[in-house]
């Protein structure tokens, strides 16, 4: 099911395990995540649990930071990269920092979208992750502080079930340097996870949030399981689990969906 939800539509001590992931002592187990059933009804032992996994996009689902790719086209890469790093580390308000970065794109022709799209690289293991979750009856969504203009094609190519992102304003074939509609910030990411879980009939305890920056922390706190993916320390310290290899298929054994 390909369902596009736009912003307007969304109602320490740690131990390394053998899969290359790091688990915090309080991390929920697969069995704990799976034990959700109607009172008096036992789930069939042979049925794998169905999860909803919601991922960040930039530097998580894909290897790139799209705002920086657009900024390179606009000649503002150094300024934008500096703001991005501070925002992802939690030093700046995300919404304010995004508007500041987008303002540097004013005058950029929309033809640059094609150039940037051709350079986007999907993170290793993404196809396997989506296939594994779908095979178990689960769902996959992405929620991005980036832009629909570039997220849409990636989501469609991977067969994702849900996605949401910001929209860039365009006039006369060029970017105006502003956004259209609400900003996808930390609260919007958490709200998307809750709305998609409800739409898919997945209890929150079987939701998984995957991200790498401070803007992902709210949805990670909301989800049943939070996974820091090659993340900054502010995210690693808050997550149940950390994956330090750039391979999204490593999520599958954490959910009991691959040996």
Secondary structure, DSSP 8 states (H G I E B T S, - for coil): --EE--TTT----EEE-TTSEEEETT---HHHHH----TT----TTS----EEEE-TBTTTBSS-HHHHHHHHHT-HHHHHHHHHHHHTTSS-HHHHHHHHHHTTTT-BTTHHHHHHHH--B-TTHHHHHHHHHHTT-EEEEEEEEEHHHHHHHHHHHT-SEEEEEEEEEETTEEEEEEES----HHHHHHHHHHHHHHHT--GGGEEEEESSGGGHHHHHHSSEEEEES--HHHHTTSSEEE-SS-TTHHHHHTTS--
